[in-house]
Amino acid sequence: MRSHRPLRGVMKTEEIEQELLKLPRAERARLAERLIASLDEDSEIEAAWIAEVRRRDEELVSGAVEAIPLEDALTSIRNRFGW
C-alpha cells in the first residue's frame, strides 16, 4: 500500500492554495466550480435532474405544456393541501 506522505518536490496544499489565489478572479471561479463539482458523489442524480430540466424546457418551448403563473400554482397547492 502506498503512503500518502508528500513526495520530495511536490507542492504542499498550502503552497498550491497560495499559487491559486494569484489567478485572475474568473479563473479562480471556474476552478472553484470544478472543485465543488468534484465533491458531488451523486453525479448520476445531477445528470438526471439536468435531463429533466431540459425535457421540461423543451415542453414549454414546443407548446406541449403551458406555464402557469407562480401565484396560481401556489394557490392551487394551498387549496389542495389545505394550507
C-alpha positions as CSV (number, residue, x, y, z in Angstrom):
1,M,0.0,0.0,0.0
2,R,1.3,3.4,-0.9
3,S,1.9,6.1,1.7
4,H,0.1,9.4,1.4
5,R,3.2,11.4,2.6
6,P,4.1,14.3,0.3
7,L,6.8,13.4,-2.2
8,R,10.0,15.4,-2.4
9,G,9.5,18.3,-4.8
10,V,5.7,18.1,-4.6
11,M,3.9,21.2,-3.6
12,K,2.0,21.2,-0.2
13,T,-1.6,22.1,-0.1
14,E,-0.8,25.5,1.4
15,E,1.6,26.2,-1.5
16,I,-1.0,25.2,-4.0
17,E,-3.5,27.5,-2.4
18,Q,-1.1,30.4,-2.4
19,E,-0.4,30.0,-6.1
20,L,-4.1,29.5,-7.0
21,L,-5.0,32.7,-5.2
22,K,-2.8,34.6,-7.6
23,L,-5.0,33.6,-10.5
24,P,-7.4,36.1,-12.0
25,R,-10.9,36.1,-10.4
26,A,-12.6,34.4,-13.4
27,E,-10.1,31.5,-13.4
28,R,-10.5,31.1,-9.6
29,A,-14.3,31.0,-10.0
30,R,-14.0,28.3,-12.8
31,L,-11.7,26.3,-10.6
32,A,-13.9,26.6,-7.6
33,E,-16.9,25.3,-9.6
34,R,-14.9,22.3,-10.8
35,L,-13.7,21.6,-7.3
36,I,-17.2,21.8,-5.8
37,A,-18.5,19.6,-8.6
38,S,-15.8,17.0,-7.9
39,L,-17.2,16.7,-4.4
40,D,-20.5,15.6,-5.7
41,E,-20.8,11.9,-5.3
42,D,-24.2,11.9,-6.9
43,S,-23.3,12.8,-10.4
44,E,-25.9,10.4,-11.8
45,I,-28.6,12.2,-9.9
46,E,-27.3,15.5,-11.1
47,A,-27.3,14.3,-14.6
48,A,-30.9,13.0,-14.3
49,W,-32.0,16.4,-13.0
50,I,-30.3,18.2,-15.9
51,A,-32.0,15.9,-18.3
52,E,-35.4,16.6,-16.6
53,V,-34.9,20.3,-16.7
54,R,-34.0,20.1,-20.4
55,R,-37.1,17.9,-21.1
56,R,-39.4,20.4,-19.3
57,D,-37.8,23.3,-21.1
58,E,-38.4,21.6,-24.5
59,E,-42.1,21.0,-23.5
60,L,-42.5,24.7,-22.7
61,V,-40.8,25.9,-25.9
62,S,-42.7,23.4,-28.1
63,G,-46.0,24.4,-26.6
64,A,-46.7,20.8,-25.3
65,V,-47.4,22.3,-21.9
66,E,-48.4,25.7,-20.8
67,A,-46.7,27.6,-18.0
68,I,-48.9,29.0,-15.2
69,P,-48.0,32.0,-13.0
70,L,-46.3,31.2,-9.7
71,E,-49.2,32.7,-7.6
72,D,-51.7,30.5,-9.4
73,A,-49.5,27.4,-8.8
74,L,-49.1,28.3,-5.1
75,T,-52.9,28.9,-4.7
76,S,-53.6,25.6,-6.2
77,I,-51.2,23.8,-3.9
78,R,-52.5,25.6,-0.8
79,N,-56.1,24.7,-1.7
80,R,-55.2,21.1,-2.5
81,F,-53.4,20.6,0.8
82,G,-55.4,23.0,3.0
83,W,-52.6,25.3,3.8
